[in-house]
């Protein structure tokens, strides 16, 4: 009798390799097709600071997660240089590697037939694979979640816990999978107490690393970890919020992944629970993983936690596994009666579940919003030295010398907040070319509300310089921030007129001396500092003024700024020149400050400048 082709492991392996190669080629074809999303640029800006050594632990950078992917990106940057293509390669490798881990896990759970169909289902889920060639954290998280599943199947519970923790280092969502995996241990284990302990030890070790980093190295992250979880959000069982959240999840599922996959997988899972089969315990674990995931999303909507389309990426392999298991089971069940009928029935179910193949998707990683952005970027005359802002735009210009604003993107809660951040950057970079790239709604806001921006040294106004079009419609508006007044404050002063309230005598890099500074409270939480710098020797590089406001050992606020807000450069000053450097710091908890530390940093990152003298002093702001 002719053997069933699906029983030939070699042929199944070749089919698997073919699927992976074709999916990989597709992902490579779109690797450099689009500019980065705002979040991608944020992760890359972290990676650049790690790669150049300017902030190895991101101690001076606002973060909301352990930067595992950024560290991996930094490794690639050190090897191959910085480019938008290079920083997307790690996620691409995680996606391709995930196929191999998934195939192995499916074989261990069920068989190679299920593995091949599961990989095919994932590869034909356009929504999933399109995240491969991106700089998002989701594919790294997903890879380690699947690896944890494989360890769970192989009863290596300690390593299963380790890899769940590593997935959380990429994105905290990975911690969710500890719940169904613990349930899995209860279902499968012969020694529950021992195996739960091993899993908990592995998970606890990696979580300890995360929270030690958050609490001891990056203090801001410790707060942000919780700020981005369902715990602190206001409200309890809010039905209006629930309905809105349910609609969002439903729309994401229908429009991005396809409702048929989830529906067929869930129905298949329920059938597998009813019929007699030797793999029922495994089926239950996979079904629970999917169901609990969506219930968790719904719970988040009760707590007013925003749901983004990327959240669904990590559940795709489990839906595909449940779908493949259902199809293979139906095929094997019917084949015992009639092989042709079994093949046709299973094939129809699988094809229906995968439809539609080529549905248009408007998701962040697909970048339809970024179409035409390249033309807007190229219209900026001075891209190398410019500060470029976005307004009313859900993406961020991902050229690396534009990363100043990206560091603040996680603080943006709406266009009004973004407008204030834009204003602050303009005020604190008055000597640098400044542009705003915005979509239509941002342009309307600029034209109506931002007529004038008052800086320390100049008045400014936004002037429309260029409009780029896409499909015949205006897409991006490029504004240049122009000075609109005479100089309000002199920044070059005579040394004999200087009598700072706080006298200092600190010399940096054998050429720049800090003579002292004055300060005074303004309205609200603003405090004006006036520093006096004198060039006393040859200085080859420009330097950024680095100010830390400290309570005992805790850094409360930074007052980092360019000299005279970018109007002068240390390396272009004549020896003997004295600069009156004004900066305004705005922070709520200034009363807690008792120490102030002043230093210099290279303009393009790097190690703090060497100095002679005392650069740290007690400060008592009244």
Beta strands, then each sheet from edge to edge (+ up, - down):
strand 1: 387-391
strand 2: 434-438
strand 3: 453-454
strand 4: 459-470
strand 5: 473-483
strand 6: 492-493
strand 7: 502-508
strand 8: 512-521
strand 9: 526-535
strand 10: 543-551
strand 11: 554-558
strand 12: 561-562
strand 13: 578-586
strand 14: 595-602
strand 15: 611-612
strand 16: 616-618
sheet 1: 1+ 2+ 5- 4+ 3-
sheet 2: 6+ 13- 9+ 8- 7+ 15-
sheet 3: 11+ 10- 12+
sheet 4: 11+ 10- 14+ 16-
end
